[in-house]
Amino acid sequence: MASSPVRIAVIGGSGLYKLAEGRVLRELDVTTPFGRPSAKLLVVDIEGIEVVFLPRHGAGHVFNPSEVNYRANIFALKSVGVEWLISVSAVGSLREDIQPGEIVTVNQFIDRTVGRKATFFEKGIVAHVPFAVPVCETLRAILTKTCTEVGAKVHDGGVYVNMEGPAFSTVAESNLHRSWGASVIGMTVLTEAKLAREAEISYAVLAMATDFDCWKEDHASVTVDQVVAVLHQNAGRAQAVVLKAIPKIAAIFQEPPPPARHALRDAIMTADAYLPAERLRALAPLVSKYKKIPGQCPLSRLCPVAACRGSCCSTERQCPISACTRSWLFHAGLAAVVAAGVVQTLRRHDIL
């Protein structure tokens, strides 16, 4: 029997490589149509709630920001049922009032990356998701409030400049970004945010300030040593916020989903007749709510594991509602039996 979906995930950035308070339940070695994620997905128990943890840069910090396989990371999380994603990111401050050690719950982005793969939709399928509000405001509000509750200094909203890296900014670049009204600068999370929106995952960022980039004349320009020193302090704050926020997220599972959960509803532009079957099958965890998947079992949309829909009959995964693998015949027979029972009941009550 397939595992129940794990609905909350945390991506740890520089300095946050594990959830220290969580009891490890299992590791998931997930493959995706876009390659392997940065590391195995670690499922941990937080106050009785299963949470997936993924270190963005891999175990030991082995992938630079341009090398991270963002598509595989987000697709892997979607494939195990994730609906809520907290992203932790080390950033440089571009404002006097955002001091190292403080947190910004980012609400906007400026993209300064070059050539990153920031969409799942290619090779015959085109989609344009709404992105004016690029993070989930429901999740961001939870994180902002939780920061205050744990005693962390938090800035409610801010603009994150996503540079390419891995080198830090020049002074001219830093001052340019400040002139744009940006709040912080980092190298990672905008790519995640775009992909999370396509995957209909509610996504929000804890941006942990470590330095003043290089614009502040009376402050040393950012260095790795400086970042690492503050990261050790920030890691504890990030852990505290995440651990306290997780039960709050679980408490709203039954409430109406945020708008991000329907991002693909009107986003796929390609006409159905031109949708490549192999791409539909590959993207089934993302699109099966809206598109018929070739070879998909007739009742797979009823599957309680959201990410299983559309893929349970084309992989070795065992379908949770059928207790057998690749069982569309079983499902069809079950449907016929249920339909016959309904007809008999209606006839007994002289409805038919």
VEXKOL-517613 format. One line per 10 residues: for each residue x negated, y, z of C-alpha. Coordinates in nm, 2 decimals. Each point is the difference from the previous one (the first is absolute). Layout:
BEGIN
X,Y,Z; ... .
This chain:
BEGIN
0.00,0.00,0.00; -0.14,0.34,-0.09; -0.07,0.25,0.28; 0.23,0.27,0.10; -0.08,0.34,-0.15; -0.25,0.22,0.19; 0.16,0.34,-0.04; -0.26,0.24,0.16; -0.36,0.04,-0.11; -0.30,0.21,0.09 .
-0.28,0.09,-0.23; -0.31,0.09,0.20; -0.24,0.25,-0.13; -0.36,0.08,0.09; -0.05,-0.09,0.37; 0.32,-0.20,0.04; -0.07,-0.36,-0.10; 0.24,-0.18,0.23; 0.29,0.04,0.23; -0.17,-0.06,0.33 .
0.32,-0.06,0.21; 0.17,-0.24,-0.24; 0.00,-0.38,0.04; -0.11,-0.16,-0.33; 0.26,-0.24,-0.13; -0.14,-0.09,-0.34; -0.20,0.11,-0.30; 0.16,0.02,-0.35; -0.23,-0.06,-0.30; 0.21,0.18,-0.26 .
-0.07,0.02,-0.38; 0.17,0.25,-0.22; 0.03,0.07,-0.38; -0.24,0.28,0.07; -0.27,-0.20,0.17; -0.08,-0.05,0.37; 0.07,0.25,0.27; -0.28,0.15,0.21; 0.02,-0.28,0.25; 0.23,-0.28,0.13 .
0.32,0.14,0.15; -0.01,-0.04,0.37; 0.34,-0.05,0.17; 0.00,0.11,0.36; 0.26,0.01,0.27; 0.08,0.34,0.15; 0.26,-0.02,0.28; 0.17,-0.30,-0.18; -0.01,0.17,-0.34; -0.20,-0.14,-0.28 .
-0.23,0.26,-0.17; -0.24,-0.04,-0.29; -0.34,0.17,0.03; -0.22,0.06,-0.30; -0.34,0.18,0.01; -0.01,0.22,-0.30; -0.37,-0.02,-0.06; -0.02,-0.37,0.08; -0.16,-0.18,0.29; -0.33,0.17,0.07 .
0.10,0.31,-0.21; -0.13,-0.14,-0.33; 0.22,0.19,-0.26; -0.05,0.36,-0.07; 0.31,0.22,-0.06; -0.03,-0.05,-0.38; -0.05,-0.38,0.03; 0.30,-0.07,0.23; 0.26,-0.21,-0.19; 0.29,0.21,0.10 .
0.25,-0.18,-0.23; -0.09,-0.34,0.15; 0.02,0.14,0.35; 0.35,0.14,-0.04; 0.13,-0.29,-0.21; -0.12,-0.25,0.26; 0.18,0.18,0.27; 0.32,0.02,-0.21; -0.03,-0.37,-0.07; 0.02,-0.09,0.37 .
0.30,0.22,0.06; -0.14,0.33,0.12; 0.24,0.29,0.00; -0.18,0.25,0.23; -0.36,0.09,-0.04; -0.22,0.22,0.24; -0.32,0.11,-0.16; -0.29,0.13,0.21; -0.26,0.22,-0.17; -0.31,0.19,0.11 .
0.01,0.35,-0.15; -0.19,0.33,0.00; 0.18,0.31,0.13; 0.05,0.29,-0.24; 0.16,0.22,0.27; -0.14,0.18,0.31; 0.30,-0.12,0.21; -0.05,-0.37,-0.09; -0.29,-0.11,0.23; -0.20,-0.32,-0.02 .
0.18,-0.26,0.21; 0.35,0.13,-0.09; 0.26,-0.17,-0.22; 0.20,0.12,-0.30; 0.31,-0.18,-0.11; -0.04,0.09,-0.37; 0.31,0.09,-0.21; -0.16,0.10,-0.33; -0.29,-0.09,-0.22; -0.23,0.15,-0.27 .
-0.16,-0.25,-0.23; -0.36,0.05,-0.09; -0.08,-0.36,-0.08; -0.14,-0.12,-0.34; 0.13,-0.31,-0.18; 0.14,-0.19,0.30; 0.27,-0.27,-0.07; 0.30,0.16,0.17; 0.29,-0.19,-0.15; 0.12,-0.35,-0.03 .
0.19,0.08,-0.32; -0.20,-0.05,-0.32; -0.04,-0.26,-0.28; 0.35,0.04,-0.14; 0.19,0.13,0.31; 0.01,0.37,0.07; 0.14,0.16,0.32; 0.01,0.35,0.14; 0.08,0.01,0.37; 0.11,0.32,0.18 .
-0.29,0.14,0.20; 0.09,0.35,0.10; 0.02,-0.11,0.36; -0.30,-0.24,0.00; 0.03,-0.16,0.35; 0.29,-0.14,0.19; 0.13,0.28,0.22; 0.17,-0.25,0.23; -0.33,-0.18,0.07; -0.19,0.33,0.01 .
0.24,0.13,0.27; -0.06,-0.31,0.21; -0.37,0.04,-0.02; 0.00,0.37,0.08; 0.21,-0.05,0.31; -0.20,-0.29,0.11; -0.33,0.19,-0.03; 0.14,0.26,0.25; 0.12,-0.28,0.23; -0.35,-0.15,0.03 .
-0.16,0.34,0.06; -0.16,0.04,-0.34; -0.02,0.35,-0.16; 0.21,-0.03,-0.32; 0.07,0.23,-0.29; 0.35,-0.06,-0.14; -0.06,0.00,-0.38; -0.29,0.10,-0.21; -0.14,-0.03,-0.35; -0.26,-0.28,-0.06 .
-0.25,0.05,-0.29; -0.09,-0.34,-0.13; -0.35,0.04,-0.15; -0.18,-0.29,-0.18; -0.31,-0.03,0.21; -0.20,-0.18,0.11; -0.22,0.32,0.04; 0.14,0.27,0.23; 0.11,0.34,-0.14; -0.22,0.29,-0.11 .
0.05,0.33,0.17; 0.17,0.14,-0.32; 0.24,-0.30,-0.01; 0.08,0.03,0.37; 0.08,0.37,-0.03; 0.21,-0.06,-0.32; 0.21,-0.26,0.19; 0.05,0.25,0.28; 0.11,0.26,-0.24; 0.27,-0.24,-0.12 .
0.14,-0.01,0.35; -0.11,-0.36,0.07; -0.03,-0.12,0.35; -0.23,-0.30,-0.01; -0.21,-0.19,-0.25; -0.05,-0.38,-0.04; -0.07,-0.26,-0.26; 0.27,-0.27,0.02; 0.36,0.04,0.09; 0.16,0.17,-0.29 .
-0.06,-0.31,-0.22; 0.17,-0.21,0.27; 0.29,0.24,0.03; 0.08,-0.02,-0.37; -0.02,-0.38,-0.01; 0.21,-0.03,0.32; 0.27,0.22,-0.16; 0.01,-0.23,-0.30; 0.02,-0.30,0.23; 0.29,0.17,0.19 .
-0.20,0.00,0.33; 0.05,0.27,0.25; -0.35,0.15,0.04; -0.15,0.27,0.23; -0.35,0.10,0.09; -0.18,0.07,0.33; -0.28,0.23,-0.12; -0.28,0.00,0.26; -0.22,0.31,-0.02; -0.37,-0.08,0.05 .
-0.17,0.32,-0.12; 0.04,0.34,-0.18; -0.12,-0.13,-0.34; -0.26,0.26,-0.10; 0.18,0.33,-0.02; -0.05,0.12,0.36; -0.32,0.20,0.02; -0.04,-0.03,0.38; 0.05,-0.38,-0.01; -0.24,-0.26,-0.14 .
0.10,-0.15,-0.34; 0.16,-0.34,0.02; -0.23,-0.30,0.03; 0.06,-0.37,0.05; -0.15,0.02,0.36; 0.24,0.28,0.08; 0.30,-0.19,-0.14; -0.09,-0.32,0.18; -0.04,0.17,0.34; 0.35,0.15,-0.03 .
0.15,-0.32,-0.15; -0.07,-0.19,0.33; 0.21,0.26,0.18; 0.27,0.00,-0.27; 0.03,-0.38,-0.01; 0.14,-0.01,0.35; 0.25,0.28,-0.08; 0.11,-0.17,-0.32; 0.05,-0.34,0.18; 0.21,0.17,0.27 .
0.23,0.17,-0.25; 0.04,-0.31,-0.22; 0.07,-0.23,0.30; 0.27,0.23,0.14; 0.15,0.08,-0.34; 0.05,-0.37,-0.11; 0.30,-0.08,0.24; 0.16,0.33,-0.11; -0.02,-0.11,-0.36; 0.14,-0.34,0.08 .
0.29,0.16,0.19; 0.13,0.16,-0.33; -0.02,-0.31,-0.22; 0.38,-0.02,-0.01; 0.05,0.37,-0.08; 0.06,0.12,-0.36; -0.34,-0.02,-0.19; -0.19,0.32,-0.08; 0.01,0.13,-0.36; -0.33,-0.16,-0.08 .
0.17,-0.34,0.01; 0.18,0.08,-0.32; -0.28,0.17,-0.19; 0.01,-0.24,-0.30; 0.38,0.00,-0.04; -0.01,0.25,-0.29; -0.37,0.01,-0.07; -0.06,-0.27,-0.25; 0.01,0.16,-0.35; -0.07,-0.30,-0.22 .
0.31,-0.14,-0.17; 0.09,-0.35,0.13; -0.04,-0.15,-0.34; -0.36,0.10,-0.01; -0.10,-0.11,0.35; -0.28,-0.26,-0.03; 0.10,-0.32,0.18; -0.34,-0.06,0.14; -0.02,0.35,0.15; 0.35,-0.04,0.16 .
-0.11,-0.33,0.16; -0.33,0.16,0.12; 0.19,0.30,0.15; 0.29,-0.20,0.13; -0.05,0.10,0.37; 0.04,0.37,-0.12; 0.27,-0.02,-0.27; 0.23,-0.30,0.07; 0.25,0.23,0.17; 0.06,0.18,-0.33 .
-0.11,-0.24,-0.28; 0.07,-0.36,-0.09; -0.32,-0.20,0.03; -0.05,-0.27,-0.26; 0.00,-0.34,0.17; 0.13,0.14,0.32; 0.23,-0.23,0.20; 0.36,0.12,-0.02; 0.04,0.06,0.37; -0.35,0.13,0.08 .
0.14,0.35,0.07; 0.16,-0.14,0.31; -0.34,-0.11,0.14; -0.05,0.15,0.34; -0.37,0.05,-0.08; 0.03,0.31,-0.21; -0.34,-0.04,-0.17; 0.09,-0.36,-0.09; 0.28,0.11,-0.23; -0.09,-0.07,-0.36 .
-0.32,-0.20,0.09; 0.11,-0.29,0.20; 0.08,-0.21,-0.30; -0.31,0.09,-0.20; -0.26,-0.07,0.26; -0.07,-0.27,0.26; 0.17,0.21,0.27; 0.29,-0.19,0.16; 0.33,0.18,-0.02; 0.15,0.07,0.35 .
0.36,-0.04,-0.11; -0.05,-0.32,-0.19; -0.24,-0.21,0.21; -0.16,-0.11,-0.32; -0.24,0.14,-0.26; 0.11,0.12,-0.35; 0.35,-0.11,0.08; 0.23,0.20,-0.23; 0.19,-0.32,-0.07; 0.06,-0.04,0.37 .
0.12,0.36,0.03; 0.23,-0.04,-0.30; 0.15,-0.31,0.16; 0.04,0.17,0.33; 0.18,0.29,-0.16; 0.24,-0.24,-0.17; 0.08,-0.18,0.32; 0.06,0.33,0.18; 0.22,0.12,-0.28; 0.20,-0.32,0.00 .
0.05,0.04,0.38; 0.13,0.35,-0.05; 0.24,-0.10,-0.27; 0.14,-0.28,0.22; 0.05,0.24,0.29; 0.18,0.25,-0.21; 0.23,-0.28,-0.14; 0.08,-0.12,0.35; 0.12,0.35,0.08; 0.20,0.02,-0.33 .
-0.22,0.28,-0.12; -0.09,-0.18,-0.32 .
